[in-house]
């Protein structure tokens, strides 16, 4: 699947709210950069963290609720 298709699917998961999507991605990328394991079958040494986080949202592996729970 192309990154444009993944981004479109991820945007659908947040009801088209680009601001919300960017906040979720920022938080998740930060977690991944600190050593969190990806929730999708991608290697952080090969793939960009932003692509991994976007795919996690698109596949509903991560959402705002899950991000907020991880902070607490």
C-alpha positions as CSV (number, residue, x, y, z in Angstrom):
1,X,0.0,0.0,0.0
2,X,1.3,3.4,-0.9
3,X,1.9,6.1,1.8
4,X,-0.8,8.3,0.3
5,X,-3.3,5.5,0.7
6,X,-2.2,4.9,4.3
7,X,-2.4,8.6,5.1
8,X,-5.9,8.8,3.7
9,X,-7.0,5.7,5.7
10,X,-5.4,7.2,8.9
11,X,-7.2,10.5,8.3
12,X,-10.5,8.6,8.0
13,X,-9.9,7.0,11.4
14,X,-9.8,10.5,13.0
15,X,-12.8,11.8,11.1
16,X,-10.7,14.0,8.9
17,X,-9.2,16.0,11.7
18,X,-5.6,16.7,10.5
19,X,-4.7,18.4,13.7
20,X,-5.7,15.4,15.8
21,X,-3.9,13.1,13.5
22,X,-0.7,15.1,13.7
23,X,-0.9,15.1,17.5
24,X,-1.4,11.4,17.6
25,X,1.5,10.9,15.2
26,X,3.8,13.2,17.1
27,X,3.2,11.4,20.4
28,X,3.6,8.0,18.8
29,X,6.8,8.9,16.9
30,X,8.2,10.2,20.2
31,X,7.4,6.9,21.9
32,X,8.9,4.9,19.0
33,X,12.1,7.0,19.1
34,X,12.4,6.2,22.9
35,X,12.3,2.5,22.2
36,X,8.6,1.5,22.1
37,X,8.0,-1.5,20.0
38,X,6.0,-1.0,16.8
39,X,2.4,-2.4,16.8
40,X,2.7,-3.3,13.1
41,X,5.2,-5.6,11.4
42,X,7.8,-2.9,10.5
43,X,11.4,-2.6,11.6
44,X,12.4,0.8,13.0
45,X,15.9,0.4,11.6
46,X,14.5,0.2,8.0
47,X,11.3,2.2,8.0
48,X,10.7,5.8,9.0
49,X,9.1,6.3,12.4
50,X,6.5,8.5,10.9
51,X,5.5,5.8,8.4
52,X,5.2,3.3,11.2
53,X,3.1,5.6,13.3
54,X,0.9,6.4,10.4
55,X,0.3,2.8,9.6
56,X,-0.5,2.1,13.2
57,X,-3.3,4.7,13.1
58,X,-4.5,3.4,9.7
59,X,-4.8,-0.1,11.0
60,X,-6.4,1.1,14.3
61,X,-3.6,-0.2,16.4
62,X,-3.2,3.2,18.0
63,X,-5.8,6.0,18.6
64,X,-6.0,9.1,20.7
65,X,-7.4,7.1,23.6
66,X,-4.5,4.7,23.6
67,X,-2.0,7.6,23.3
68,X,-3.6,9.3,26.3
69,X,-3.6,6.1,28.3
70,X,0.1,5.6,27.7
71,X,0.9,9.1,29.0
72,X,-0.8,8.3,32.4
